[in-house]
Each structure stands twice: as C-alpha cells, then as structure tokens.
Amino acid sequence: MAYQQPALLYAENALEPFISAKTLSFHYGKHHVAYITNYNNLVAGTSFDSLTLEEVIALTATDPQKVGIFNNGAQALNHSFYWNCLSPNGGGKPDGELEAKITQDFGSVDKFKEELKTAAATQFGSGWAWLVLEGDTLKVIKTSNAQTPLTSGQKPILTIDVWEHAYYLDYQNRRPDYVATVIDNLVNWDFATENFKKGRV
Ligand code: MN3
C-alpha cells in the first residue's frame, strides 16, 4: 500500500525563529516527499506492496539487493517520527515517569541532554541522534544515513535529524547550535512521554 505523508501538526512557520519556514518547506515539502515518492515507486507492484512500511523496513534492512527500498522507506519513517518530536510549545524538560527514568538511567536530565548533544554533534556525516528504550533501559544512540533503531530492536522515544538539510539554511555549519536549540526550545516532551509509555508495555 502506498505510504502517505502524515500532516504536519503545526504551521511551517510555527517553529521560527529556531527552525525557519524555508527549512521546513524544503525539508517536509521536498526532502521527505521525495523519500516517500521513491519508496512508493520502488515497492509498487512488488510483494512489499501489501505490507506496512515498518514491515518492509524490517525485511529489507539486511538485504543489499533492497538497499534502495530500505533507505527511502526508513527515511520516510524517520522523518514522520521527527516532525512529531518538534513542537512550537516544546523545550524545557520532561516530567513525571519519563523524567524519573531519565534521571535513573543518565544521572540527571542535564546529563541526558549533554549526551544527546554530543551524539548529534559527533555523528560523522548524515544521520540521526536518538533517545531509545532498549529492554527497560533508556539509551542515547546515533545512526548513519537512513538507519533506524527499530532494526536493532530498540524503541525510538525521540530523534533529531542531523542531515545537513535539516539545519544548513538556518545554521550553516553550526550543527551543535541547531542541536542545542532543538533540545532547549523545540523538543516535544509529550510525544516522547507517549512513546516511552507505549514502549514500556
Ligand atoms: Mn531530513
């Protein structure tokens, strides 16, 4: 079945001044759309056509013959997840159960934020920084290109896109500034908490 791009839950200019409408119009309107279009074209008429995007990602992750389907499919899914990790009312810190678990697993919310910033800043080349649940432990990881923690059995709680297209128009080469700004001002902790609660069941 063709994968449909989920609607953005905020206006393209709603994340300003932290992420510009211009960045979102290219990132959501061009880059993400291209991954979805490529994915849908590649699976059309194949046995993957009747499967969900998540199923296709799991089946193609280790198949070198299917790298095009995996890369476009995983990027389609990673971006759909990323948009929900951002909010015009974001930033601050998590509360309740997630705050307690972050404190338990990282020492403090500030230490977690530092670890996420470091992962995002040190991902060499294109990729993603993530907060994931592995078993019942929260971890910060980074992935290259289209790779997703789903294929390692980890459950995504939060992500930051660190491909240059995510920040270059606004921050040029200053990836650490983009990452710090997202963490301090845009992180959608409500969405992260939802993922955490679902992931623990
Ligand atoms: Mn991107």
Residues whose N, C-alpha, C, O or C-beta is under 5 A from the ligand:
A	BS01	MN3	D161 W163 A166
